[in-house]
Amino acid sequence: MVKNFSALLAIVFFAFNLQAQTPGNMRLEGTASLRSAFCGYQAPTINLADGNGNTILDSIIYLPFADSINITANSDFRFDGDPNGATDPGIMYLIYDCAPSVDSTTLVDISGDMCRFTRDTFFFSDGTFLERTDSFWVSTTGDRFGNITFTNDGSIQTGFGAGNPFQLWFAPATVDNFATRSYENGGNCVDVATDQAFSVVYLNEISLISSTNNTDGVGCSGSFILDGGMPEFDPNSAYTIS
């Protein structure tokens, strides 16, 4: 369950086998150009829910380790003016480091958004890495209609945060060729639903660092030190133990 604006100590006794949330590169085909006069693209409005199906209304989501959020797109997207009828357009999620503000325009223009996430390298746990090759890091899973699940399996913390909790922003955006995450005709027809942008803080697993028994000398007390969870990201928060 996603926990918003609170800290939770949870012991999880189940294994999960979900695809790692690994970002990928978008691709640009053709030379950058002015916005197409025929462009009628519109990115969708979206709904957010936790792994149990509970609706999420917060724009900032604190996602515990092994939890997930489901993003469901409404059917109000449009692909009018698709530059290449031989490929299927779709919806993917662009990655930012703050709330984006540049929406319906060209790839050149949205690339100038001050909140575009410009980290050059994503590191994998095995020591290999992926370099950003164009303007944006983007989502790589989900279907072309904008429905996708984000799972906190630690990949984002390892890839971008050197193992620390890490915050990203996401916004649904149109793409000309969903299969290859490509913008055609130089990216002259793009729509980003900036009003649907949301942020995810990927929290680390809560773990026991050390413990001490019999701190009062009579065997009735002890102490322990925890790490991870919300307090690792926000030192002003506290663990809740029940």
Secondary structure, 3 states (H helix, E strand, C coil): CCCCCCCCCCCCCCCCCCCCCCCEECEECCCCCCCCCCCEEECCCEEEEECCCCEECCCEEEECCCCEEEEEECCCCEEECCCCCCCCCEEEEEEECCCCCCCEECHHHHHCCCCECCCCEEECCCCCEEECCCCCEECCCCCCECCEEEECCCHHHHHHHCCCCEEEEEEEEEECECCCCEECCCCCCEEECHHHCEEEEECCCCEEEEEEECCCCCCCCEEEEEECHHHHHCCCCCCCCC
